[in-house]
Amino acid sequence: MSKNSLSITDNRTGSTYEVPIEDDCIRAPDLRKIKINPEDFGMMSYDPAFVNTAACSSSITYIDGEKSILRYRGYPIEELAEKSTFLECAYLLIYGELPNQQQLEHWTSRIMRHTFIHENLVQIIESFRYDAHPMGILISSVAAMSTFHPEAREVGDPKIREKEIWRILGKLPTIAAFAYRVRIGRPHNYPDISRGYTGNMLYMMDYMNEHDYEVAPELSRALDVLFLLHADHEQNCSTATMRAVGSTRVDPYSAVAAASAALFGPLHGGANEAVLRMLTEIGSVSAIPAYVERVKKGEMRLMGFGHRVYTSYDPRASIIKKVAYDVFKVTGSNELIDIALELERIALQDDYFISHKLYPNVDFYSGIILQAMRFPTDMFPVLFAIPRAAGWLSQWLEMLDDPAQKIARPRQIYTGYDERPYVPIEQR
Ligand code: ACO
């Protein structure tokens, strides 16, 4: 008869242990009973970068990387991208269900009314140097917001948590737009909440006193779809950071600042910026084969290719490729798209990329879209952080309410010196 357990024989001692299996997992603490001597610490599992370790159970986002499946709360990403909006998906992630009309209106109005930021925060944003990276401004501004809203430290109070979520999702686009306007030396545009989430953001960045100014609906919809696609992606590096930092019970502003810092890295949120630099460096379709050879020799990575979880096409990349063409209808075509398409074609036929299961990820096309919309490249990670905050916050809520969670504290294998005496400086 089959048993839902694992029998482990320790060949050092000949002892056999039985470890329960639940959800196809064993619990790492169950390994601790495997010891040579009773005074031993017990066995641990070693998993740098958590490639095969579940640190939580979650009901938010489902990914099957082999089958190219991504779902928020059970809804396929393709259906959401076609029929839903970013704010509706943010509600879905946070509360677990799609909102009815009244719930959506209340949620939208709460978030849009929180788009205004404190004037002291405006001064902080303005005090950065003209060439400050907007992601640095965003990280610092969100961290500063914890000093504006000290009640946010009451993370056990559901009403306070909800209000901080409205504030964070509302204010992030304003911080981003103000950081951009500082960068280009233009006065700020205060939020116009009648324009919707992404329409308002584009307005705040772009408006120059034109009396008939309108945001092209195709562009605000394209940005909304990009936001929706980036809203959550289960336990990626920045989300794991949000959970780890949040597990200390710090306020959500500090945790979102930490998660944003994780997202700033070139292997994570900085990847679409890197894709664009790469396509620009390649320069022409004819230069692609030589570039691919250099990648295969290990001189560099093909940015926008590969994913820790997807071993086939990233489903977001297929949706985004279609969005790119909608955007180009408004903005005009972009020569980088020709290089990207040919690069994708060549790479997908190449043994190296096939055998390493390297396919385009969401960042391969998002950078080209954002560039066509005239966003400067250093705004790209900011445009990733804004929607991902919805995912971070939903994962943070789930972590706070999960009785299995404690302060995150990994173990290590110590490889340093054994005890040794201190050597006075003159003898070293
Ligand atoms: N180009 C060329 N080779 C690659 C690439 C790439 N983009 N990605 C992985 N490989 C190769 C590695 O060299 C390695 O080869 P080897 O086994 O022969 O040594 C193998 O594939 C496995 O690579 P790992 O680094 O172990 O894969 P990992 O899962 O750790 O990395 C990552 C995933 C970071 C996304 C990686 O594929 C990468 O660096 N891609 C480029 C950056 C990028 O596009 N990041 C965006 C990720 S999506 C997001 O954050 C929204």
Residues whose N, C-alpha, C, O or C-beta is under 5 A from the ligand:
A	BS01	ACO	P266 L267 H268 G269 A271 M300 R301 L302 M303 G304 F305 G306 H307 R308 H356 N361 D363
